[in-house]
Amino acid sequence: MAGHSKWANIQHRKGRQDAARSKLFSKLAKEITVAAKMGDPDPDKNPRLRLAVKAAKAVSCPKEVIERAIKKSLGGDAADYTEIRYEGYGPNGIAIIVEAMTDNLNRTASNVRSYFTKFGGNLGTTGSV
């Protein structure tokens, strides 16, 4: 009766759910860090930070994660994330604008370029779309 342990099934399902939740929380924490670094670390005075905190609370992100992300931006030890916009054309000439936030511009550019070429498009120059 291999594979019929209810506990094992619960354990595997919970592991997948926790991994997805962790990925989402880290993504939201990165957005909070960038928003706090770009403006005021007080959500009442920074609308972008307020929106990021609201989005984090909407998916039940722990308060400690939110506070840690804000403190990380104040300490200066946070990675330097840059927002960048890529423009390109998808299949059948459909114009696509990709907005990305990254700490490594070269890696992001190559990833975006590979996605465009993989699906039959090409990366354009700035202002082409």
Order of alpha helices (4+ residues) and beta strands (2+ residues): alpha-alpha-alpha-beta-beta-alpha-beta
